[in-house]
Amino acid sequence: MSDVLLVTGVSPKPGILTTAVTRLREVGARVHLVGALDIEDVPADLALDGLCALPADIAKATPNRAAARATPGERVWTQVWRESWAREQARSADVLVALDAHAIYTVWRMAQRNPAAAARYGVQAAVQAVLDGPGQPAPKSLQRPTTSVRQRVHRLINAAPRAAVDAVTARPIMRSKAGTQLWLKAVRAPKMPDSLRSKVAYQVAEGMAWADRPDGEALILAATASKLRKPAARARMLADAASRELKAGMPPRDLDSAVQALLSVADQRHRADEQAAAADLLNRAMTLAFDRVLHIDQLSSPLAEDPEGFVAPFRRSEAAATLAKPRGRRQPAAAPPTDRPLRLLIATSANDNFLKLIREHYDAHPGVEVRFLDLAANASLKSVTWAAKHMLQDRLSAEATPYHEKVEDRLRGHLDWADTVFVDWCVAPAALFTVVDPGTTRIIVRLHSYEALSRWPHLVDFSRVDDLIFVADHIKDLTTALVPYLQGPDAPRMHVLDNAMDLRGFQIEKSPEARFQLGLVGIGQVAKDPRWALQVLRLLRRRDDRYRLLLVGGDMNPDVSLASRQYLEAFNRDVDDLVAAGAVRRFGPTNNVPKVLTDVGVILSSSVREGCHCGLMEGAASGAVPVVRDWPFFAGRPHSARTLYPQGWVIGSPEEAVERILATTGTDQAWRDSGREAAEYALGAWDWSVVKHRFDRLLLGDAAR
């Protein structure tokens, strides 16, 4: 006589349970039951040889955080295996039976501990196993779930889409190489409809997510995409694969394929005059290609390594080429008025960090009337500002779109009032102001740094921009390499103007102890690479342990992306022992940087990229000795940190940084002389008292003289 152990993940209906027990008894089996069960529903005459009833909701119950992260199948296994009676029966049973999909995973785990038992899913299979007796092949065996899944993926997905897949995508399976290979074979199986193949892939990807396998998610989706017949479905799935890797903080392994697939389908939709669909696909391609995980939250970027090569797929795309086509303006911008003050509209969106001195200067200027427009604070404008898909559809369409009419209605009053619009940051507001013809109003856009690594310059119609301001030549070089129109004869006038900084306020006498204090102002982004500064400090302290490092500014936000969080965690591990030893002090954010810099004798720039690095310039103005890393994003280019700063400030390695620090701080006099030279240069080149005249010449022309 065979011993059969029935396992339930959800409470079965009384009729099903009675049928199962009756049929198994008819073939001579002793029947035991463990699992989810509503005891009130168990028939009084049910002839069981043993029973272990657990709560009816064990598949859903999440008593702790670990259970909340588990699949229902895993939760059932956890609850069942805690019972000593269940463990004893599982080890001695001849047949192990899952009565529902949530119990499949439990029966598989039991079968691993009792290899001699036949493991089955369903009553009919269990009855046949009893009839076959020991040693017979198991057509529905769960001892090797890989075989079951490979042979029966259609049935599993169609019969019980969520529960069945939960059972065979539990974390122990998905974390194994065998589990991954199993599903790769399943999603590549021949003669499977695209709809079913996609359904399987997305559910398996979800299982990979449960198992903390973002690489596996992307692998499964990319493998499935290669078998899909429809280009649109293939493009979407490749994009989803890349998105999951980006969400996990890692550069996608197959980003190029995803972007090119999206662009190819966008071109098809564009040719068919389906501009809304084309815009959606083009927007997704841009969003993937310019994701911050690739360019902002890493220590390198494919944009910096090969800008022309990176944007080449967009240059080859018909839809993207239409987007880049200039629409121009009906008439040129008018000259500044001579009979009244210049009407200057300064526009931005929630970020006026670099506008304070500019606004104060022109608010007080008798020849200028200023209005300030924060698009984020204006509800009607905010709703159209960051609408990238609508912008793209408008650019792709031959006729004016409803979005175009809406922007015209909401911007025209501002454009008609202003003689000149100064848009700070080359992001959505800059694109918005070029959606409509500006009339005779002059449009000036300022691009700082990070915008060059984003999609927004590619959404700006530069044929409607009169002047484009950069904060440094190396940023100008990168941007013009990425945006072909800026290399042509009709490009806007381009200028390099330093940021508006009041550097005279940093001239405060330093304490003698500052000579041995290094300072790093601003550590809130991965690009600041404060770990490089820690490396310099460690090398320096091997030579002289009097040197210390002051970190000024708030930590980077770990919620921006997983890549940022991973960098922050590594940085914290690196810095903890230095803080404990008194070698590093974390000052945190402050509103009084000049006072903090009185304790800093050497100002560092450890960044991998910068526009101009205001914190470094402020430190130099305070009389601290500048030590600037040759920013890797731009090192070796015609313009870089070496062309922005005086000879001697820029070094190529942490070892060179140590030598410069020791040479310039070896004596108190050498340190003060080096600091004084740095301050004189900073004030003469970058202080607002100097830079404001350059702004006047740009904005006011002859009237500024």
C-alpha positions in Angstrom: 0.0 0.0 0.0 1.3 3.4 -1.0 1.5 6.4 1.3 0.3 9.6 -0.4 0.8 13.1 1.0 -1.5 15.8 -0.3 -0.4 19.4 -0.1 -2.6 22.4 -0.5 -1.5 26.0 -0.9 -5.1 27.4 -0.8 -8.1 25.9 0.9 -9.7 23.5 -1.5 -13.4 23.2 -2.2 -14.9 20.3 -0.2 -16.0 18.4 -3.3 -12.5 18.5 -4.8 -10.9 17.2 -1.6 -13.5 14.4 -1.2 -12.9 13.4 -4.8 -9.1 13.3 -4.4 -9.2 11.2 -1.2 -11.9 8.8 -2.6 -10.0 8.1 -5.8 -6.7 7.6 -4.0 -8.3 5.2 -1.5 -9.9 3.3 -4.4 -6.4 2.4 -5.7 -5.3 1.3 -2.3 -3.4 4.4 -0.9 -3.2 5.7 2.6 -3.9 9.5 2.3 -2.4 12.2 4.4 -3.1 16.0 4.0 -1.1 19.1 5.0 -1.6 22.7 4.1 -4.1 25.5 3.8 -7.5 24.3 5.0 -10.7 25.7 6.3 -11.4 23.0 8.9 -15.1 23.8 8.9 -15.3 22.8 5.2 -13.8 19.3 5.8 -16.5 16.7 5.4 -17.0 14.7 8.6 -16.7 11.4 6.8 -13.5 12.2 4.9 -11.4 9.1 5.4 -7.9 10.7 5.9 -5.1 8.7 7.6 -3.5 12.0 8.9 -4.2 15.7 8.8 -2.2 18.8 9.6 -4.5 21.9 8.9 -2.8 25.3 8.5 -4.5 28.7 8.1 -6.4 29.1 4.8 -4.5 32.2 3.8 -0.9 30.9 4.1 -0.2 31.7 0.4 -1.1 35.4 1.1 0.0 35.9 4.6 3.0 38.2 5.1 3.8 38.2 8.8 7.2 39.8 8.2 9.3 41.6 5.6 10.9 38.4 4.3 7.5 36.8 3.7 6.3 40.0 2.0 9.1 39.6 -0.5 8.4 35.9 -1.1 6.2 34.4 -3.8 3.0 32.7 -2.6 4.6 29.3 -3.3 7.5 30.2 -1.1 5.2 31.3 1.7 3.4 28.0 1.6 6.7 26.1 1.8 7.8 28.1 4.8 4.6 27.5 6.7 4.3 23.8 5.8 8.0 22.8 6.6 7.8 24.3 10.1 5.4 21.5 11.0 7.3 18.4 12.3 4.4 16.1 11.3 4.6 17.4 7.7 8.4 16.9 7.6 8.0 13.3 8.9 5.3 12.5 6.4 7.2 14.1 3.5 10.3 12.0 4.1 8.3 8.7 4.3 5.7 9.2 1.6 5.6 7.2 -1.7 3.8 9.9 -3.6 3.8 13.7 -3.0 0.9 15.6 -4.6 0.3 19.3 -5.1 -3.4 19.9 -5.2 -3.1 23.5 -6.5 -0.5 25.6 -8.2 0.6 27.4 -5.0 1.7 24.0 -3.6 3.9 23.0 -6.5 7.0 24.6 -5.1 6.5 22.9 -1.7 6.1 19.5 -3.3 9.3 20.1 -5.3 11.2 21.0 -2.2 9.9 17.9 -0.4 10.9 15.7 -3.4 14.4 17.0 -3.1 14.5 15.6 0.5 12.7 12.4 -0.5 14.1 11.5 -4.0 12.4 8.1 -3.9 9.0 9.6 -3.9 7.0 10.4 -7.0 6.1 14.1 -7.1 2.9 15.0 -8.9 0.6 17.9 -9.7 -3.1 17.0 -9.7 -5.3 14.1 -8.6 -5.2 12.1 -11.9 -1.4 12.2 -12.0 -1.3 11.1 -8.3 -3.7 8.1 -9.0 -1.6 7.0 -11.9 1.6 7.2 -9.8 0.0 4.9 -7.2 -1.0 2.5 -9.9 2.4 2.6 -11.5 4.1 1.8 -8.3 7.7 2.8 -7.3 10.4 3.3 -9.9 8.0 4.2 -12.7 8.6 7.3 -14.9 6.7 10.4 -13.7 5.0 12.2 -16.5 4.2 15.1 -14.3 7.2 14.8 -12.0 8.1 17.9 -10.0 11.4 16.3 -8.9 12.9 18.1 -11.9 10.8 21.2 -12.4 13.0 22.2 -15.3 11.6 19.4 -17.4 8.1 20.2 -16.3 8.4 23.8 -17.2 10.1 23.2 -20.5 7.5 20.7 -21.7 4.4 22.3 -20.2 5.0 26.0 -20.4 1.9 26.5 -22.5 -0.3 24.7 -20.0 1.2 26.4 -17.0 0.7 29.9 -18.4 -2.8 29.3 -19.8 -4.2 27.2 -17.0 -3.0 29.2 -14.1 -1.1 32.3 -15.2 -0.1 33.8 -11.9 0.0 31.0 -9.4 1.6 28.4 -11.7 4.4 30.7 -12.7 5.0 31.7 -9.0 5.6 28.1 -8.3 8.4 27.7 -10.9 9.8 31.2 -10.5 10.5 31.0 -6.8 13.8 32.5 -5.8 15.9 29.4 -5.3 15.1 28.3 -8.9 15.5 31.8 -10.4 18.8 32.4 -8.6 20.3 29.2 -10.0 22.1 28.9 -13.4 19.9 25.9 -14.2 16.7 28.0 -13.6 17.9 30.7 -15.9 18.9 28.3 -18.6 15.5 26.6 -18.2 13.6 29.8 -18.8 15.8 30.9 -21.7 14.9 27.7 -23.4 11.2 28.1 -22.6 10.9 31.6 -23.9 12.8 30.6 -27.1 10.6 27.6 -27.7 9.5 27.3 -31.4 6.0 27.7 -32.7 4.8 29.8 -29.8 2.5 32.8 -30.5 4.0 36.2 -29.8 1.2 36.9 -27.3 1.9 33.8 -25.2 5.7 34.2 -25.5 5.5 37.8 -24.2 3.2 36.7 -21.4 5.6 34.1 -20.3 8.6 36.4 -20.5 7.1 39.1 -18.4 6.0 36.7 -15.7 9.4 35.1 -15.7 11.0 38.5 -15.5 8.8 39.2 -12.5 10.1 36.0 -10.9 13.6 37.2 -11.6 12.7 40.5 -9.9 11.5 38.5 -6.8 14.8 36.8 -6.8 16.8 40.1 -7.0 18.1 39.2 -10.5 17.8 42.4 -12.6 20.4 40.9 -15.0 18.2 37.9 -15.3 15.2 40.0 -16.0 16.9 41.8 -18.9 18.4 38.5 -20.2 15.0 36.8 -20.3 13.3 39.8 -22.0 16.1 40.3 -24.5 16.1 36.6 -25.4 12.3 36.7 -25.8 12.5 39.8 -28.0 14.8 38.0 -30.4 12.0 35.5 -31.2 9.1 38.0 -31.5 7.8 38.4 -35.1 6.4 42.0 -34.8 9.0 44.8 -34.8 6.9 46.9 -32.4 6.6 44.2 -29.8 10.3 43.4 -30.2 11.2 47.1 -29.7 9.0 47.4 -26.6 10.5 44.3 -25.0 14.1 45.3 -25.7 13.3 48.7 -24.2 11.8 47.1 -21.1 14.9 44.9 -20.7 17.1 48.0 -20.8 14.8 49.9 -18.5 15.0 47.2 -15.8 18.8 47.2 -15.9 18.8 51.0 -15.6 16.4 50.8 -12.7 18.9 48.5 -11.1 21.7 51.1 -11.5 23.6 49.2 -14.2 24.3 50.2 -17.8 22.2 47.9 -20.1 24.2 45.2 -21.9 22.1 45.7 -25.1 21.2 49.4 -25.1 22.1 49.9 -28.7 19.7 47.2 -29.9 16.9 48.7 -27.8 17.5 52.2 -29.1 17.8 51.2 -32.7 14.7 49.0 -32.5 12.7 51.8 -31.1 14.0 54.3 -33.7 13.3 51.8 -36.5 9.6 51.5 -35.5 9.4 55.2 -34.9 10.5 55.7 -38.5 7.8 53.4 -39.7 5.1 55.2 -37.7 6.5 58.5 -38.9 6.3 57.5 -42.6 2.7 56.3 -41.9 1.8 59.7 -40.5 1.1 58.2 -37.1 3.0 61.0 -35.3 1.7 60.3 -31.8 3.0 56.8 -31.9 6.3 57.9 -33.5 6.7 60.6 -30.8 6.1 58.0 -28.1 8.7 55.7 -29.5 11.2 58.4 -30.2 10.8 59.8 -26.6 11.4 56.3 -25.2 14.6 55.9 -27.3 15.8 59.3 -26.0 14.9 58.5 -22.4 16.8 55.3 -22.5 19.9 56.7 -24.3 20.2 59.7 -22.1 19.3 58.1 -18.8 21.1 59.5 -15.8 22.4 56.1 -14.8 24.5 56.1 -18.0 25.8 59.6 -17.8 25.1 61.4 -14.5 25.5 58.7 -11.9 28.6 57.0 -13.2 32.3 57.9 -13.2 32.3 57.7 -17.0 29.9 58.1 -19.9 29.7 56.8 -23.4 28.7 60.4 -24.4 32.1 61.6 -23.2 34.0 58.7 -24.8 32.5 59.0 -28.3 29.8 61.7 -28.5 29.4 61.5 -32.3 29.2 57.7 -32.2 26.7 57.7 -29.3 24.2 59.8 -31.1 24.8 58.3 -34.6 21.6 56.1 -34.4 19.6 59.3 -34.0 21.3 60.9 -36.9 20.4 57.9 -39.1 16.7 57.9 -38.0 14.1 59.6 -40.2 12.0 60.6 -37.3 14.9 62.0 -35.3 16.1 63.8 -38.5 12.7 65.5 -38.8 12.9 66.5 -35.2 16.3 68.1 -35.8 15.1 70.0 -38.9 15.0 73.8 -38.2 11.7 75.6 -38.5 13.3 79.0 -38.2 11.5 82.3 -37.5 9.6 84.6 -39.8 11.6 87.6 -38.9 14.9 88.3 -37.1 15.1 89.5 -33.5 14.8 93.3 -33.1 17.7 95.4 -31.9 17.6 96.6 -28.3 15.3 99.6 -28.0 16.9 103.1 -27.7 13.9 105.1 -26.5 13.0 103.0 -23.5 14.5 100.4 -21.1 15.1 96.9 -22.4 12.4 94.5 -21.4 14.2 91.4 -20.1 12.3 88.3 -19.2 14.4 85.8 -17.1 12.9 82.3 -17.2 13.7 79.1 -15.5 11.9 76.1 -13.9 12.4 75.8 -10.1 16.2 76.3 -10.3 17.4 79.9 -10.0 20.7 79.0 -8.2 22.8 80.9 -10.7 20.6 83.9 -11.2 20.7 85.8 -8.0 23.5 88.3 -8.9 22.1 88.7 -12.5 18.7 89.5 -11.3 19.9 92.0 -8.7 22.1 93.7 -11.3 19.4 94.2 -13.9 16.7 94.9 -11.3 18.8 97.9 -10.4 19.9 98.8 -13.9 18.1 102.0 -15.2 18.2 100.7 -18.8 16.5 97.4 -18.0 13.0 96.4 -17.0 13.0 92.9 -15.6 10.3 90.2 -15.2 11.1 86.8 -13.7 9.2 83.7 -14.8 9.4 80.5 -12.9 7.6 78.0 -15.1 7.3 75.5 -12.2 5.4 78.1 -10.1 2.9 78.8 -12.9 0.3 76.0 -13.1 -0.7 76.7 -16.7 2.9 76.8 -18.0 4.1 74.0 -15.8 1.7 71.5 -17.4 3.2 72.2 -20.9 6.8 72.7 -20.0 8.0 69.1 -19.3 5.7 67.5 -21.9 8.4 65.9 -24.0 6.1 63.6 -26.0 3.8 66.5 -27.0 6.9 68.5 -28.0 8.1 65.6 -30.2 4.7 65.1 -31.8 4.5 68.8 -32.6 7.9 68.7 -34.2 7.1 65.6 -36.2 3.7 66.9 -37.5 3.2 68.9 -40.6 0.3 70.8 -39.1 0.1 72.6 -35.8 -1.0 70.3 -33.0 -3.3 71.1 -30.1 -0.2 71.2 -27.9 1.3 73.9 -30.2 -1.9 76.0 -29.9 -1.8 75.7 -26.2 1.8 76.8 -25.9 1.1 79.7 -28.3 -1.8 80.8 -26.1 0.2 80.6 -22.9 3.5 82.0 -24.0 2.5 84.7 -26.5 1.8 87.3 -23.9 5.3 86.9 -22.4 7.0 86.9 -25.8 5.1 90.0 -26.9 6.1 91.9 -23.7 9.8 91.0 -23.8 12.5 92.4 -26.0 14.8 89.6 -24.8 14.1 86.3 -23.1 17.0 84.8 -21.1 16.3 81.1 -20.4 18.6 79.6 -17.7 19.4 75.9 -18.2 19.0 74.2 -21.6 16.3 71.8 -20.5 12.5 71.8 -20.9 11.9 75.6 -20.7 14.4 76.2 -23.5 12.6 73.7 -25.6 9.2 75.2 -24.7 10.3 78.7 -25.8 11.2 77.3 -29.3 7.9 75.5 -29.8 6.4 78.7 -31.2 7.8 81.4 -33.4 9.2 84.1 -31.0 8.4 86.9 -33.4 10.9 89.7 -33.0 11.8 88.7 -29.5 15.4 87.8 -28.9 15.9 84.3 -27.3 19.0 83.6 -25.2 19.6 80.2 -23.6 22.3 79.3 -21.1 23.6 75.8 -20.9 25.6 74.9 -17.8 26.9 71.4 -17.9 24.7 68.4 -17.2 22.2 69.4 -19.8 24.7 68.3 -22.5 24.3 64.8 -21.1 20.5 64.9 -21.3 18.0 64.6 -24.2 16.8 68.2 -23.8 19.2 70.0 -26.2 17.9 67.6 -28.9 14.4 68.9 -28.3 15.4 72.6 -28.6 14.9 74.2 -32.0 18.1 76.2 -32.1 17.0 78.0 -35.3 14.8 80.0 -33.0 17.6 80.7 -30.5 19.7 83.9 -31.1 22.4 83.4 -28.6 23.6 80.2 -26.8 25.7 80.7 -23.7 28.2 78.1 -22.3 30.0 78.3 -19.0 33.2 76.8 -20.4 34.8 75.9 -23.8 34.9 72.1 -23.1 31.1 72.1 -22.5 30.7 74.0 -25.8 32.8 71.4 -27.6 30.8 68.5 -26.2 27.4 70.1 -27.0 28.3 71.1 -30.6 29.5 67.5 -31.2 26.2 66.1 -30.1 23.9 68.6 -31.9 24.8 68.9 -35.6 22.8 72.1 -36.2 25.2 73.9 -33.8 28.0 73.2 -36.3 26.3 74.8 -39.2 26.3 78.3 -40.6 22.9 79.1 -39.3 23.7 78.2 -35.7 23.0 80.7 -33.0 25.8 83.0 -31.8 27.7 81.1 -29.2 29.4 82.7 -26.1 31.4 81.4 -23.2 30.5 83.4 -20.1 31.5 82.5 -16.5 28.9 82.1 -13.9 27.9 85.1 -11.8 29.9 84.8 -8.5 30.5 87.3 -5.8 34.1 86.1 -5.0 35.2 89.2 -3.0 33.0 87.9 -0.1 35.4 85.0 0.3 38.4 87.1 1.2 38.5 86.4 4.9 41.8 85.8 6.9 42.6 82.2 7.3 43.7 80.5 10.5 47.3 79.1 10.7 45.9 75.6 11.1 44.2 75.9 7.7 47.6 75.1 6.0 47.1 71.4 6.7 43.4 71.3 6.0 42.2 70.1 2.6 38.7 71.1 1.6 36.1 69.6 -0.8 33.0 71.8 -1.3 30.1 69.8 -2.8 29.8 66.0 -2.5 26.2 65.6 -3.5 26.7 63.9 -6.9 28.6 60.9 -8.1 30.4 63.2 -10.6 32.1 64.9 -7.6 33.8 61.6 -6.9 34.8 62.3 -3.3 36.4 58.8 -3.1 39.2 60.3 -5.2 39.8 62.9 -2.6 40.0 60.2 0.1 42.6 58.5 -2.0 44.7 61.7 -2.1 44.3 62.1 1.7 45.5 58.6 2.4 48.6 59.0 0.3 49.3 62.4 1.8 49.0 61.2 5.4 51.6 58.5 4.7 54.0 61.4 4.2 52.6 63.7 6.8 49.8 62.8 9.2 49.0 66.5 10.0 46.9 66.8 6.9 43.1 66.5 7.2 40.1 66.8 4.9 37.0 68.9 5.4 33.9 67.7 3.4 31.4 70.5 2.9 27.9 69.9 1.6 25.1 67.3 1.9 25.4 63.7 0.9 24.2 62.5 -2.5 20.6 61.4 -2.6 20.4 57.6 -2.5 16.9 57.6 -3.9 17.9 59.3 -7.2 19.1 56.0 -8.6 20.5 52.7 -7.4 23.8 53.7 -9.0 23.9 56.8 -6.7 23.1 54.6 -3.7 25.8 52.1 -4.5 28.4 54.9 -4.9 27.3 56.5 -1.6 27.5 53.2 0.2 31.0 52.6 -1.1 32.0 56.2 -0.1 30.7 55.7 3.4 32.6 52.5 3.9 35.8 54.3 2.7 35.3 57.4 4.9 34.2 55.8 8.2 37.7 54.8 9.4 39.1 58.2 8.4 36.4 60.0 10.3 37.1 57.8 13.3 40.8 58.6 13.1 40.0 62.3 13.0 41.4 62.7 9.5 38.1 63.6 7.9 35.4 66.0 9.2 32.0 65.9 7.5 30.7 69.5 7.8 27.4 69.0 6.0 25.4 71.7 4.1 26.0 75.3 5.1 24.7 78.8 4.1 28.1 80.4 5.0 30.7 78.8 2.8 33.1 81.8 3.1 33.4 81.3 6.8 33.9 77.5 6.4 36.7 78.2 3.9 38.7 80.2 6.5 39.7 76.7 7.8 40.7 75.4 4.4 44.2 75.8 3.1 44.0 73.5 0.0 40.8 73.4 -2.1 40.3 70.2 -4.1 38.3 69.5 -7.3 38.0 65.7 -7.4 35.3 65.6 -10.0 35.2 63.4 -13.1 33.4 66.3 -15.0 32.5 69.9 -14.3 31.3 72.9 -16.1 33.4 75.4 -14.2 33.3 74.1 -10.6 32.2 77.1 -8.6 33.2 75.5 -5.3 36.8 75.3 -6.6 36.7 78.9 -7.8 35.3 80.1 -4.5 38.1 78.2 -2.6 40.7 79.8 -4.8 39.3 83.3 -4.2 39.5 82.6 -0.4 43.3 82.1 -0.7 43.2 78.3 -0.6 45.7 76.5 -2.9 43.8 74.9 -5.8 44.4 71.3 -6.7 42.3 70.2 -9.7 42.0 66.7 -11.0 42.2 66.7 -14.8 38.5 65.9 -15.2 38.5 62.5 -16.9 35.4 63.3 -19.0 37.4 66.0 -20.8 41.0 65.1 -20.2 43.2 65.2 -23.4 40.6 67.2 -25.4 41.4 70.6 -27.0 39.5 72.2 -24.0 39.5 70.7 -20.5 40.3 71.6 -16.9 43.9 72.4 -18.1 42.7 75.1 -20.4 40.1 76.5 -18.0 42.6 77.0 -15.0 46.1 78.4 -14.8 49.1 76.2 -15.5 50.1 74.3 -12.3 46.6 74.0 -10.8 45.7 70.8 -12.7 47.2 67.4 -11.9 46.8 64.0 -13.5 46.8 61.6 -10.6 46.4 61.4 -6.8 50.2 61.0 -6.6 50.7 64.3 -8.5 48.1 65.9 -6.2 50.2 64.9 -3.2 53.3 66.4 -4.7 51.6 69.7 -5.4 50.1 69.9 -1.9 53.4 69.2 -0.3 55.3 71.7 -2.5 52.8 74.5 -2.0 52.2 74.0 1.8 55.8 72.9 2.7 56.3 76.2 4.6 53.8 78.8 5.9 55.2 81.4 3.5 55.0 79.1 0.5 51.4 78.3 1.3 50.4 81.9 1.8 52.1 83.0 -1.4 50.4 80.3 -3.4 47.1 81.1 -2.0 47.5 84.8 -2.7 48.3 84.2 -6.3 45.3 81.9 -6.7 43.0 84.6 -5.1 44.3 87.3 -7.4 43.7 85.2 -10.4 40.2 84.2 -9.3 39.1 87.7 -8.5 40.5 89.1 -11.8 38.9 86.5 -14.0 35.7 85.3 -12.4 34.4 87.8 -9.9 31.0 89.4 -10.8 32.6 92.8 -10.9 34.4 91.6 -14.0 31.9 89.1 -15.5 28.9 91.5 -15.3 30.4 93.7 -18.1 30.4 90.7 -20.4 26.7 90.1 -19.6 26.0 93.8 -20.3 27.7 93.6 -23.7 25.7 90.5 -24.6 22.3 91.8 -23.4 22.6 95.5 -24.0 25.0 95.7 -26.9 26.0 99.3 -27.7 24.0 100.6 -24.7 26.4 98.8 -22.4 29.4 100.8 -23.5 
